[in-house]
Amino acid sequence: MRALIQRVTEASVTVEERVTGSIGSGLLVLLGVASDDEDGDIDFIVRKLINLRIFPDAAGKFNLSLSDIGGEILLVSQFTLFGDCRKGNRPSFSRAAPPDLAKLLYERMIMKLEAGGIIVSSGVFGAHMKVSMVNDGPVTLILDSRREVY
């Protein structure tokens, strides 16, 4: 499972000219699900999203987590995070989960984040979406539940 995390002051997602999710201060999370992902991968990403200290304290240091600031998450499905561009000019998405599995794990991720006390807004799984955001910092990080080091 991969998550591209952007610290934002605001973010929204629109589907067919209708806003389906929006947040103020918090994290825009683009989530890619791999074909071999399972609940343990969700648990890893959820724990990191809630506890990662990437928000500034009064001294401007990265000492506060999403929970500490009462921030929100805008979660958007993004199978292209598993695009492999090493060969040829067209990405291969063979590692991405099939839609039924990806949707199931995406919905479980929302439930686990909410169970952790986080307010979650989302896009529409599988839809063509337009995502807007104001990246704060900018701060952008990548989480991968199967890689130990970047």
N, C-alpha and C positions, 0 to 999 in steps of 0.2 A: 504494500500500500504506500502510495506517495502522496504527500501533501505539500503544496506550494503555499507558504504562509506569508501574508503581507499585513503588516501592522498599518491600520488605517484610522483616519479620523471620521470617515464615512464611506459606505459602500452600498451598492444596490445592484439588483439583477432584474432585467426586463425580458419578458417573453411576449411576443406579439403585441407590443406597445403597452403592456400591463406590467407594473412593478410587482414581482412575486416575492421579493424579499429585500429588506434594507436594514442597515444598522448604523449606529453612530460609532463611537470609539470602540475599537476591538480588533478582530482579525478577519480578513477575507481569506478563506481557505479553499483552494482548488484541490479537489480530491480525486486521485486516480486509484482504481482498484485493479489488482492483478488477478489473473485466473487462479492462482493458488493461495489467495488471501483467505483468512479466517478470523474468528473472534479475537484471537491473540493479537493480530495486527491492528484491529480496531482499538483494543485496550491500550496498546502502545501509543498510538497516535492521539487518542483522547487524553491520556495522562499527560503527554507532552503539551498538547494545546492548552490544557487547563493550568499547568504549572510552569511552563517555560517563562523564564524571567527576561522579558524583552521590552518591558515598558519602563520608562525612566522614573526614578524617585526624585525627591526634591533637589538632589545634587546633580541630576541628569544621568545617573548611572543606571544600567540595566539591572534593576533589583526587584521589579514588581511583575507579577504574573497577571494573566487575564482575570483570574479570580480576585486578586488584590485590588484591581481597579474597577471591578464590576463591569467588565467589558463584555461585548457580544461577539458572536461568530456569524458570518455569512458563509454558508457552506454551499459550494457549487461543484457538481460532478464534472470531471475533466479526464475522460479516457485518454486524451492525447498526451498526458504525462507519461504514458507508457509507449510513446512513439519512439521507435528505433530508427535513427537516421544514418546509421553507419554505412549502409550499403545503398547504392543508387540514389535517386533523387526523390523518391516517394517514401514516406515513413511507413514502417511496418508496425501494426498494432497487435501482433500475435500474442504478446504477453498480457494484454488488457483482458479483464474478465468479460465473459459474455454478459449482455445487458441484464438478464434476470438475476444473476449472482451479484453483479455490481449494484443493482438497485436495492437488493436485500441488504447488503453490507452498508451501503450509503444510508439507508433508513435506520439501521441499527446504530450507526455512528451518531445520528441525530438524537436517538433515544438515550444513548449513553452520555452524550454531552449534556442533555437536559437533566438527566439523573444526577449529574455532577454540579448542578446549579447554574448552568450556563444558558443564557437566552440565545436561541438559534433561529436564524432565518435561513431560507434556502432558495435555490433555483428550482427549476422543474426538471427532474431527471430525464435525460434523453432529448430535451427540447433544444432548439437553437436559441441561445441566450445572448443578451448584451449585458456585459458586466461593466459597471462604472465604479471607480474608487478614487480616494485621495490617499495615496501611500504616505504614511507618516514617518519621516526620517530621511530618505526612504529606508525601510527595514523589510527585507524579503529573505526568507529562509526556506530550505527544503528539508522535509522529514521523509525518511524512507524506513519503513518498519523492518526491512530485511537487510539493510546495510548498517554496519556498525560505525563506519567512519566516512566522512566526506573530505 
